[in-house]
Amino acid sequence: MKVAREIATPKGWTESAPPLDVQRIREDFPILKQRVHGKPLVYLDNAATTQKPQVVLDTL
């Protein structure tokens, strides 16, 4: 996964990574396809739960 950030070099900040494609990442997680009251589900991470990407679920 690529993260949107600038890359530090000895001469300072010179390069930028491409922006984070949130929609593409959401598509990897089946639970995020659900809608509640017509709105997309939002997942707030915490230490008690971990969502699995579809590729992991397919492997199980």
Secondary structure as the mmCIF struct_conf table of DSSP 4:
data_model
#
loop_
_struct_conf.conf_type_id
_struct_conf.id
_struct_conf.beg_label_comp_id
_struct_conf.beg_label_asym_id
_struct_conf.beg_label_seq_id
_struct_conf.end_label_comp_id
_struct_conf.end_label_asym_id
_struct_conf.end_label_seq_id
STRN STRN1 GLU A 6 THR A 9
TURN_TY1_P TURN_TY1_P1 PRO A 10 LYS A 11
STRN STRN2 GLY A 12 SER A 16
HELX_LH_PP_P HELX_LH_PP_P1 ALA A 17 LEU A 20
HELX_RH_AL_P HELX_RH_AL_P1 VAL A 22 ARG A 26
TURN_TY1_P TURN_TY1_P2 GLU A 27 ASP A 28
HELX_RH_3T_P HELX_RH_3T_P1 PRO A 30 LYS A 33
STRN STRN3 ARG A 35 VAL A 36
TURN_TY1_P TURN_TY1_P3 HIS A 37 GLY A 38
STRN STRN4 LYS A 39 PRO A 40
STRN STRN5 ASN A 46 ASN A 46
TURN_TY1_P TURN_TY1_P4 ALA A 47 ALA A 48
STRN STRN6 THR A 49 THR A 49
HELX_RH_AL_P HELX_RH_AL_P2 GLN A 54 THR A 59
#
